């Protein structure tokens, strides 16, 4: 199976690249600001757009350029500073703004940056609106729109933004819930959640220790956070913690470590949460939403419990679109993005952390036992750096190799070959019951991709 992402500028999570190189330049950021301001001027009166960022050095440069572009279209800017991406989604709704902008490259290293947008209801933009913004960047359609005098936009700083978001996160829990008696270790990835996550967990009564909470503009994700949980594993074991939580750079996903120092696979976390909601009659329509990358073991565990797994393309915004369209309330990815639509319109690592901690406390069951509800099927991933994003179904030798691989698996596994939405990579995934077979199939497919477009 091959999956495509044909759009040029926007990937699966906004626009992303090396800071100060196209498309992450001040010039393009200014044009993006003008375009998004134009697209979201849908009502009478003054208009407002929220801008937040993570802790990258280049955030200052891009924030200034976006602000300039937005104000040049007669729209005001509400600056909230370093805050997790889901905090921008929340504040966009709470402040009744027309749109929200988050400056972050999520889990990427500090030299990268990105820009992603939220609509006035706190949702990531659908493809059609991103395509509309792209078209405005390459045309002169809005070049003549130049407000003057007091019609030019203003910029304001929202000083209590973090406090508002902290209270929002806490409201995702029952009022009587607290974490007293729990020892929790946190890894904030030197990123956007470096101050808010420790504050929330401490205010709820846990004994908290923290690593990765000293950002300097260049250390975001550097050996810390959701993609590098080794230090968190060591800290949990050394401090005899009950559980560890690691955020990524923009705080929209969380990875968990058990008291035994084991990293809990994202699908196993999702399975535990789904089963708990289902037992309490709170899993809407008896369905959890995953992606084509969700492990086949999740599907088996859900099927056994009478829960349906609905798969979407990769990307938490596709999960959210399906959840909103069909009335589901739980979805997530293996990477640690989890969406609780009853609480938020965005994947939120802090809310995920609160829900998992509350489940541990309420059930009296350690995380290591909660996640035994699902056994992952062996899965092999190979990333191949590519020189272009040619449509994969236009490469005959790759299609032949996929067919041969599927014949070898003989219905006992899955193959997925797709372009990354955020990096110049083709991702090859093979899963099945026999470890040696899936590794061999994955290596052969990666080799074909490398020879064709690597």
URDA-V732375 format. One record per residue. RES is the residue in one letter. SS is DSSP state (helix for helix, strand for strand, loop for the rest). PHI is phi as a letter, one per 20 degrees, with the letter a starting at -180 (999 if undefined). PSI is psi in whole degrees, -180 to 180 (* if undefined). Layout:
{{RES;SS;PHI;PSI} {RES;SS;PHI;PSI}}
//
This chain:
{{X;loop;999;131} {X;strand;d;139} {X;strand;c;141} {X;loop;d;153} {X;loop;c;89} {X;loop;f;-18} {X;loop;f;151} {X;loop;e;-53} {X;loop;e;-48} {X;loop;e;134} {X;strand;d;-152} {X;loop;f;-15} {X;loop;b;61} {X;strand;n;-157} {X;strand;d;136} {X;strand;b;149} {X;strand;r;-174} {X;strand;f;130} {X;loop;f;135} {X;loop;m;11} {X;loop;c;148} {X;loop;g;136} {X;loop;e;9} {X;loop;e;51} {X;loop;d;163} {X;helix;f;-39} {X;helix;f;-47} {X;helix;f;-37} {X;helix;f;-40} {X;helix;f;-45} {X;helix;f;-38} {X;helix;f;-40} {X;helix;f;-45} {X;helix;f;-43} {X;helix;f;-46} {X;helix;f;-34} {X;helix;f;-42} {X;helix;f;-44} {X;helix;f;-34} {X;loop;d;9} {X;loop;e;83} {X;loop;d;0} {X;loop;c;170} {X;loop;f;161} {X;loop;n;-170} {X;loop;f;152} {X;loop;c;152} {X;strand;c;141} {X;strand;c;130} {X;strand;e;137} {X;strand;c;123} {X;strand;c;172} {X;strand;b;166} {X;loop;e;-155} {X;loop;d;16} {X;loop;f;144} {X;loop;g;-40} {X;loop;f;-7} {X;helix;f;-34} {X;helix;f;-46} {X;helix;f;-49} {X;helix;f;-35} {X;helix;f;-43} {X;helix;f;-42} {X;helix;f;-44} {X;helix;f;-44} {X;helix;g;-44} {X;helix;f;-46} {X;helix;f;-43} {X;helix;f;-46} {X;helix;f;-31} {X;loop;f;-15} {X;loop;e;9} {X;loop;n;21} {X;loop;d;137} {X;strand;f;154} {X;strand;d;134} {X;strand;d;108} {X;strand;e;124} {X;strand;d;-2} {X;strand;m;-162} {X;strand;f;122} {X;loop;a;148} {X;loop;g;151} {X;helix;g;-46} {X;helix;f;-23} {X;helix;f;-37} {X;helix;f;-42} {X;helix;g;-44} {X;helix;f;-48} {X;helix;f;-32} {X;helix;g;-43} {X;helix;f;-46} {X;helix;f;-38} {X;loop;e;3} {X;loop;l;37} {X;loop;f;164} {X;loop;f;-27} {X;strand;a;168} {X;strand;c;150} {X;strand;c;130} {X;strand;d;127} {X;strand;e;105} {X;loop;a;148} {X;loop;d;24} {X;loop;l;-114} {X;loop;e;-4} {X;loop;f;161} {X;loop;f;167} {X;loop;f;-26} {X;loop;f;-16} {X;strand;e;160} {X;strand;b;172} {X;strand;b;166} {X;strand;c;124} {X;strand;c;154} {X;strand;d;150} {X;strand;c;141} {X;strand;f;177} {X;loop;f;-14} {X;loop;e;13} {X;loop;n;14} {X;loop;e;147} {X;strand;f;153} {X;loop;f;141} {X;loop;f;165} {X;helix;g;-39} {X;helix;f;-38} {X;helix;f;-37} {X;helix;f;-40} {X;helix;f;-39} {X;helix;f;-43} {X;helix;f;-43} {X;helix;g;-43} {X;helix;f;-34} {X;helix;f;-29} {X;helix;f;-32} {X;loop;d;6} {X;loop;c;174} {X;loop;d;25} {X;loop;g;-36} {X;loop;d;9} {X;loop;f;-33} {X;loop;f;-10} {X;loop;e;100} {X;loop;c;82} {X;loop;g;151} {X;loop;c;175} {X;helix;l;-132} {X;helix;e;6} {X;helix;e;-11} {X;loop;f;145} {X;loop;f;160} {X;loop;d;161} {X;strand;d;134} {X;strand;c;146} {X;strand;e;130} {X;loop;e;101} {X;loop;f;-27} {X;loop;d;24} {X;helix;g;-45} {X;helix;f;-41} {X;helix;f;-41} {X;helix;f;-43} {X;helix;f;-39} {X;helix;g;-46} {X;helix;f;-36} {X;helix;f;-45} {X;helix;f;-43} {X;helix;f;-31} {X;loop;f;-7} {X;loop;f;-8} {X;loop;d;155} {X;loop;g;146} {X;loop;g;-31} {X;loop;e;-6} {X;loop;f;140} {X;loop;b;170} {X;loop;d;27} {X;loop;f;140} {X;loop;n;-4} {X;loop;d;139} {X;strand;d;116} {X;strand;c;131} {X;strand;d;131} {X;strand;d;140} {X;strand;c;112} {X;loop;e;7} {X;loop;m;18} {X;loop;l;33} {X;loop;d;-156} {X;loop;f;-23} {X;loop;e;15} {X;loop;f;-28} {X;loop;d;-33} {X;helix;f;-40} {X;helix;f;-49} {X;helix;g;-37} {X;helix;f;-47} {X;helix;f;-49} {X;helix;f;-38} {X;helix;f;-43} {X;helix;f;-24} {X;loop;e;8} {X;loop;n;0} {X;loop;f;155} {X;strand;e;111} {X;strand;d;135} {X;strand;c;148} {X;strand;c;139} {X;strand;c;164} {X;loop;m;36} {X;loop;c;30} {X;loop;c;68} {X;loop;f;142} {X;loop;c;12} {X;loop;n;-22} {X;loop;c;-1} {X;loop;d;9} {X;loop;g;130} {X;loop;m;3} {X;loop;e;90} {X;loop;m;6} {X;loop;c;166} {X;loop;n;-172} {X;loop;f;-31} {X;loop;e;-6} {X;loop;c;70} {X;loop;e;4} {X;helix;f;-43} {X;helix;f;-37} {X;helix;f;-42} {X;helix;g;-45} {X;helix;f;-42} {X;helix;f;-38} {X;helix;f;-46} {X;helix;f;-44} {X;helix;f;-36} {X;loop;e;4} {X;loop;l;45} {X;loop;f;154} {X;loop;f;-31} {X;strand;a;152} {X;strand;c;146} {X;strand;c;126} {X;strand;d;128} {X;strand;e;164} {X;loop;e;-176} {X;loop;g;-34} {X;loop;d;6} {X;loop;m;16} {X;loop;e;0} {X;loop;b;159} {X;strand;c;142} {X;strand;d;140} {X;strand;d;145} {X;strand;c;132} {X;strand;f;169} {X;loop;f;-20} {X;loop;e;-2} {X;loop;n;15} {X;loop;e;139} {X;strand;f;127} {X;strand;e;119} {X;loop;g;140} {X;helix;g;-36} {X;helix;f;-31} {X;helix;f;-36} {X;helix;f;-46} {X;helix;f;-40} {X;helix;f;-45} {X;helix;f;-42} {X;helix;f;-43} {X;helix;f;-44} {X;helix;f;-39} {X;helix;f;-47} {X;helix;f;-40} {X;helix;f;-44} {X;helix;f;-33} {X;loop;e;7} {X;loop;m;25} {X;loop;d;4} {X;loop;e;107} {X;helix;f;132} {X;helix;l;20} {X;helix;l;35} {X;strand;c;140} {X;strand;d;142} {X;strand;d;126} {X;strand;c;-161} {X;strand;c;178} {X;loop;f;-15} {X;loop;e;-7} {X;loop;f;135} {X;loop;f;143} {X;helix;f;-26} {X;helix;f;-31} {X;helix;f;-43} {X;helix;f;-42} {X;helix;f;-44} {X;helix;f;-40} {X;helix;f;-42} {X;helix;g;-42} {X;helix;f;-32} {X;loop;e;1} {X;loop;n;25} {X;loop;d;139} {X;strand;e;139} {X;strand;d;120} {X;strand;d;127} {X;strand;d;140} {X;strand;c;173} {X;loop;f;164} {X;loop;f;139} {X;loop;p;128} {X;helix;f;-23} {X;helix;f;-30} {X;helix;f;-36} {X;helix;f;-47} {X;helix;f;-42} {X;helix;g;-43} {X;helix;f;-40} {X;helix;f;-45} {X;helix;f;-44} {X;helix;f;-38} {X;helix;d;2} {X;loop;m;31} {X;loop;e;159} {X;loop;c;2} {X;strand;b;131} {X;strand;b;162} {X;strand;a;173} {X;loop;d;158} {X;loop;g;-26} {X;loop;f;-12} {X;loop;o;-2} {X;loop;f;125} {X;strand;c;134} {X;strand;d;121} {X;strand;d;93} {X;loop;f;-18} {X;loop;f;-21} {X;loop;d;-31} {X;loop;b;157} {X;loop;e;11} {X;loop;b;153} {X;loop;f;136} {X;loop;b;112} {X;helix;f;-31} {X;helix;f;-44} {X;helix;f;-38} {X;helix;g;-46} {X;helix;g;-43} {X;helix;f;-42} {X;helix;f;-40} {X;helix;f;-44} {X;helix;f;-41} {X;helix;f;-37} {X;helix;f;-43} {X;helix;f;-47} {X;helix;f;-47} {X;helix;f;-40} {X;helix;e;-19} {X;loop;m;22} {X;loop;d;128} {X;loop;f;155} {X;helix;g;-37} {X;helix;g;-29} {X;helix;e;-37} {X;helix;g;-36} {X;helix;e;0} {X;helix;f;-2} {X;helix;f;-12} {X;loop;c;136} {X;loop;d;112} {X;loop;f;140} {X;loop;f;140} {X;loop;g;134} {X;strand;c;133} {X;strand;d;132} {X;strand;d;138} {X;strand;c;129} {X;strand;d;131} {X;strand;c;121} {X;strand;f;132} {X;loop;c;157} {X;loop;e;-18} {X;loop;b;169} {X;loop;d;51} {X;loop;g;142} {X;loop;g;126} {X;helix;f;-30} {X;helix;f;-2} {X;helix;e;5} {X;loop;d;99} {X;helix;g;-42} {X;helix;f;-31} {X;helix;f;-42} {X;helix;f;-37} {X;helix;f;-43} {X;helix;f;-38} {X;helix;f;-43} {X;helix;f;-42} {X;helix;f;-40} {X;helix;f;-43} {X;helix;f;-34} {X;helix;f;-40} {X;helix;f;-37} {X;helix;f;-28} {X;loop;l;45} {X;loop;n;4} {X;loop;d;9} {X;loop;a;-171} {X;strand;c;153} {X;strand;c;134} {X;strand;c;124} {X;strand;c;121} {X;strand;b;156} {X;strand;f;140} {X;loop;f;143} {X;loop;e;-9} {X;loop;c;-13} {X;loop;c;160} {X;loop;f;66} {X;strand;c;149} {X;strand;d;129} {X;strand;d;125} {X;strand;d;123} {X;strand;c;131} {X;strand;c;132} {X;strand;c;152} {X;loop;r;-178} {X;loop;f;-32} {X;loop;d;117} {X;helix;f;-44} {X;helix;f;-36} {X;helix;f;-47} {X;helix;f;-32} {X;helix;f;-41} {X;helix;f;-44} {X;helix;f;-43} {X;helix;f;-42} {X;helix;f;-42} {X;helix;f;-42} {X;helix;f;-42} {X;helix;f;-39} {X;helix;f;-38} {X;helix;f;-44} {X;helix;f;-44} {X;helix;f;-41} {X;helix;f;-32} {X;helix;e;-45} {X;helix;c;13} {X;loop;f;*}}
//
